[in-house]
Amino acid sequence: MTRYININGVRRKMTADEEAKFELDIQATNEYKQSKQQADTDKETKKASGKQKLLDLGLTEEEVKALIGV
């Protein structure tokens, strides 16, 4: 697929090198998004696990909220 680039108001076709770099940038961006989403999911999972452990130790819901700010 032909891709175009706009530099200083001038639209032209991308060179093969530019298209390859563009594809690598898209791939890197998608990998970053996936890793960020996984990190966010892991953080929430660990937070819930920690909260449950505190509840299992006998703390009340209000005490846990006071400790972790939730």
C-alpha distance (Angstrom), angle and dihedral (degrees) to the residues before:
residue distance angle dihedral
M1 . . .
T2 3.76 . .
R3 3.76 114.3 .
Y4 3.75 126.7 -163.4
I5 3.78 132.8 -147.0
N6 3.77 128.6 -156.3
I7 3.80 115.5 -147.2
N8 3.79 118.7 175.1
G9 3.78 90.9 -20.0
V10 3.79 93.7 -51.1
R11 3.81 114.8 119.3
R12 3.79 117.3 -153.7
K13 3.78 140.5 154.1
M14 3.79 116.7 -87.0
T15 3.76 117.2 -111.7
A16 3.79 118.6 -119.9
D17 3.82 89.7 -102.3
E18 3.80 91.8 50.5
E19 3.80 91.5 49.3
A20 3.82 91.2 49.3
K21 3.81 91.0 49.9
F22 3.81 90.3 46.9
E23 3.81 91.3 52.6
L24 3.82 90.7 49.0
D25 3.79 89.9 50.2
I26 3.81 91.0 51.5
Q27 3.80 90.8 49.4
A28 3.82 92.3 48.1
T29 3.80 90.9 48.8
N30 3.80 92.2 50.8
E31 3.81 91.2 48.3
Y32 3.81 90.2 50.1
K33 3.81 91.6 49.9
Q34 3.81 91.2 50.6
S35 3.80 93.3 48.0
K36 3.81 91.3 47.1
Q37 3.80 91.2 49.7
Q38 3.82 90.8 48.3
A39 3.82 90.9 49.2
D40 3.81 90.9 50.7
T41 3.80 90.7 49.0
D42 3.80 91.5 48.4
K43 3.80 90.8 49.6
E44 3.80 92.5 52.4
T45 3.81 91.5 46.0
K46 3.80 92.1 51.2
K47 3.78 91.1 46.5
A48 3.81 91.3 53.3
S49 3.79 91.1 45.6
G50 3.80 92.0 51.0
K51 3.77 91.4 47.9
Q52 3.80 91.2 51.1
K53 3.80 91.4 49.2
L54 3.80 90.4 53.4
L55 3.80 89.9 49.8
D56 3.82 89.5 48.9
L57 3.81 88.8 54.6
G58 3.78 88.7 60.2
L59 3.79 103.4 -97.9
T60 3.78 116.7 142.2
E61 3.79 122.7 -118.4
E62 3.82 89.5 -107.0
E63 3.81 92.1 52.3
V64 3.78 91.5 50.0
K65 3.80 91.1 49.1
A66 3.80 89.8 50.7
L67 3.80 91.2 50.6
I68 3.79 100.0 46.1
G69 3.78 99.9 25.8
V70 3.78 97.7 -120.9
